[in-house]
Amino acid sequence: MSMIRLLNKYLLIIILILACSSGSSSPTNPGDNSGGEEDTNSYEFPNAVDYGLSNQVEIVTWNVRLFPEPTEGEDSSEYVKSLLEKWNADVYLLQEINSESSLIDMVNSMSDYSYVVDDESGNLGFALVYKSEFITFNSKNELWSDTPNSDDGDSDYNNNASYQFADRPPMENYLTWSNGTKTLDFYLIGVHYKCCGDGVYNVNNTKDETTRRHHASLLLTDYVINNRPDDNVIILGDFNNVGAQTISNPTISPFTDQNNFNSASSFRLTDLETLNGSSSGYSWQGWTSSYSAAHLDHIIINDEMFGYADGNDAAIISLPAQTGISPTNISNRISDHQPVLWSFSP
């Protein structure tokens, strides 16, 4: 074999070796390109809106589903962290915290925020995440946590209130907002009602899901009216009001239906426009479910706060629009609920 042929042979071998060694894939990008094109950093979310203003209070409720939702070798904590920081709100009330340690680790890595977690929830608890620059946490009270979480079969829902709330006692947080010029004290009550059911109240069936949700609302309206008559109160969370999406839905009617409940005049649904609007704007879209879209997540204020609500309707934060991720992957990787935001100027 000639020297030239020998050199060509070795050169070919070297080329093949280099080609094989460079063929290893790069680390999988957890983002969604929705079309096979190369992604940028999936946690950047350049379309996410910064809602934070120093002259207003921003309140967000979000069911972050089984946080941190595990999927495809990762979990949802990096997604959630990036979005919370991008939105830059003063207060987040999160539901379905499956791992408190993961929540704590996440917030500890967020330089502007602090946290409070519940002590009494029997499953899928609450977390308050708040911006330390503007919010002072004063105290916490977990309502009816000392009542039984069992069905006793009688019509008195007060003596087993925890059961009405599916062993997730409402988490009442006493907070102070201040920007150095203005100050506002308020109570933030986080809820996560019992899921499922047919949306029909059945007074004779104490185990019925809708009945329990309706009783939970009766308990809360009575509590606020009688115990916080002169305080600013915000009730927010996942109310799971399945069925007809109207103000007369049994789950939320004690807050909304003034034709049938005297208590309703003392409260206002800040997201009423969403409830009365197209289902495409609801907080829960059922992206990976066979059930129809429903507006399950609400922010409700008491009459002491009505003056702050004029022209400040709540809004759904559209996760597909702000993340650039397909709805299916949002549901699989982040949450099946979209957050509800309400902002107001004290």
N, C-alpha and C positions, 0 to 999 in steps of 0.2 A: 504494500500500500504506500503510495507516495506521501511525502511530508504534508502536502497541501490537503489531500483527502483526509489524513489523520487529524490535522488541525480542524478541518470542517466538522469532523465527527465529534471531537471534544467540544467544539463551539455549540453544536446542536444540543448536546447533552446538558451543557450549562444553561442554555436558553430554556430547555424543558424544565429543569430544576427550579429556575427563577419563576417561571410561569406558574408552576404548581404552588410554590411557597407564597406567592402573592394572591392566591385565589381564596384565602380564608375570608369569611364574611366579617364585616364590622359589627360591633355590638348592636343588638336589636333596638331600634328606636321605638319606645312605647307609644308614641303618638299615632295619629291617624291621618293618612294622606288622602283617603277617600277617592283614590284614583290611581294609585301605584307610583306617584311621583315622589322624589326624595323629599323628606321632611326637614324642617328646621327643628331646633330644640323644642320638644313637645311640651315643656313646662313654661315656656316663655309667654304664651298667650298674648300676642301683640294687640289683639282686638278687644281684650278685656278692658272695661271702663273703670277709671278711677273716680269713685263717687265721693271721696273724702273731701269735705270742706270744713274749715275751722269755725265757720259761723252757723253750722247746722249739726244736727244729730242724725246719724245714719244707723238704722236698726235692720238687721237681716235675720230671717229664720230659714234654716236649711236642714232637711233630713238628709244626712250624708250616708245613709244606708250601710249598716254593718261596718262602720268605720274601724279600722282601715280596710275597705273592701279588697279582698285578695283576688288577683287576676293575672294570668299569664306570667307567673314568676315575679310579680311585683305587688304593690298595694297602692291604695288611692291617696296615701298621705301627701306625696309630693304634688299631685294634682290639686288637692284641697288647699294645701299650704300656699301654693303659687296664686290660686284664685283669691283666697282671703287677703293676701298681701296686695294683689293688684286692685281689688275692689276698695281696699283702704277704708272700710267702714269702721265706725266707732264700736259697734256691738254686734256680735254674732251669737245667736242661740242655736246650737246644733243638737239634733236628735240622732238616735241610734248609734251611740258610741259603744262599740263592742269591746274596745280595748282602751281603758283609761291611760295605761302607760304609753301607748302609741300616741294618743292625743296630747299627753303631757310632753313627750319628746318633740312632737311637731311644734307646739306653741313655744317651747323653750328655745327653738331654733328661729323663732320670729321675734326680732329685736324690739318691735314696737308693741307687742301684745302680751297679755297675761291671761290666766284662765281660772275658772272655778268649775269643779265637777260635782255631780250630785253624790249623795251618800246612801240614799234609800232606794233608788230604783232597782227593782228585781231583775230587770233585763233591758238591754239596749238603752242606756242612760242618756243624760243631758250633759252638755258642756257649754259654759258661758266663756266666750273668748272676747276680750275687750282691749281697746287701745288705751294704754296706760297714760298717755299724754293728756287725754280728755276725760277719761272715766275713772272714778274712784269706786271701788267695791266696798260697800259698808257692811252688809250682812246677807245671810241666806236662810230661808225657811222652806222646808219641804212639807207642803200642805197635806194633812190627813195621812201622814206616813205611819201614824200609830194605830190606824184602823185595819181590820182584817182584809186580806186579799183573797176572799172566798165568797161564793154565792150562798147567802143564808136563806134565800127563797122568799123573804118578806118584802113588803113594799117600802120599807124604810131604807133608803139608799145612803143615809148619813152614817149609819153604824158600820158600813163596810165600804166607805168611800174609796179606799185604795183599790178595791175590786172594780169600781166604776172606771178608774183610770188605768186599768190593766196592769196594776202593780208598778205604775210609773207615777208616783206622787208629783203633782205640779211643783216645779222648782221656782220659788219666789226669790228674786234677787233685789236687794235695795241698793240703788246706784246713784251716784252724783255725776252729772256732766258739767264741765266747766271749761271755757276757753280763755279764762283770765279776765274776761269782761262780763260774761253772763254765766249764770249757774242755774242748774235745774236738778231737783231731786225727783226720782221716779222709781216705781216698782216694776220689774220685768218678770212676768210669770210665764215660764216655759211649760208647754204641754205636749203630750204625744198620746192621743186617744187610741182606744181599741180599734183595730182594723176590721174590715170585711163586713159581712151581713148584707141585708137586702135594702137598707135605707128606710125601713118602715118601723116606726116606734110601736112596741107591743108592751103595754103596761103589765100584762099578765105573764110575761116571760122575762124574768130577771136575768137570764143568761144571754138574752139576745144582744148582739153587738151594738145595734143602733140604739137600743134601750139604754145600754150602759153609757154610750156616748152622750145621749140626751141627758141622763142623770148627771154626768160629769159637768155638762154646761150649766145645769141648774145649780149644782154645788158652787161652781165658780162665780156665777152671777150673784148668787146670794152672799158669797164671801166678800166680794169686792164692794158691793153696795153697803153691806153692814159693817165691814171691818176697815175699808179704805175709802170712806165717803169723801174725804177732803184731800186725798193723795192722787198723784198722777200714776195711772196704772196702764201697762201695756201687756196684753195676753197674746202669746204667739206660739206657733208650732204647727205640728201635723195633726189636724183634727179628724182626718180620715172620714170626711162626710161623703160617703158613697151615696148613690141614688140621684134623685133629681137635684141638679145644681142650681138651687134657688135659695133665697133668704128664708124660706119656710122649711128647708131641710131640717128634719128633727134634731140632727146633731148640733147645728149652730143656731136654731131658731130662738132660743132664749136670749141670744145676743142681737138678733137681727129682725125678728118678726114682731113688729110693734102691734100688729092687729090681734095677736093672740097672747103676747107676753109683755106684762108691764115692765119687766126688767130690760127689755130691748131698748127702751128710750134712754137708758143710762150708758149705752155702748154704741160704738160705731165700727163697722168693718172697713178698714182703710182700703182693702182690695176689692170693694164691692164692684167697681167697674170691671175688674177681671172676671169676677163671678158671673156678672150679667153679660159678659162679652162672648166672643167666639171661643169654642173649645180649643182652638189652636193656640190660645194664649194661656191655658191652664198651667198650673205648676207641675202637675203630674200628667205626662203625655202617654204613658203606657208603651214606651218605645219597644220593650221586649216582652210585652204582656198581651194577652188576648182580650183584656178588659179595655173599655173605652176611656178616653182621657177624662180626668176629673180635677177640679181645683180643690185640693186637699189642705193646702198650707195657707194660713191666714195670720194677719196682724190686726188685733182688735184693741181699741182704746176705750177708756171710760170717759164719762162726761167732763171730768176735770181737764181732759186733754183736747176737747173738741176745738178749742180756739187755735190749736196748732195744726189741725187737719185741713183747714181751708186751703185749697189749691195744692195740697201735698198728698196726692193719691199714691198708694203703693204700686210697685211695678214688679213684674216677673223678670228676673235676670235670665235671659235666653242663653242657655249653655251651648247649644250648637253655634249660635252667632258669635259668642265671645271666646270660644275655645277653638273653633274651626275643626272640631272633631264630629264625626257622624253620630247621630242620635243613638244608634245601637252600641257604639263603642263608649259613648258617655255613660249609658246605662250599665255597661259591663265593667267599666274602669273607674267611674267616679261615683255616680248616684243616679237613681231613676227619678229623683225629685229635682225640680229647679228651685232656686232660692227666691224668696219674696223680700223685697227691699222697701222700707218706708223711711223717708227722710223728712225732717221738719226743722224749722228755725225757732228756737226758744224766744 
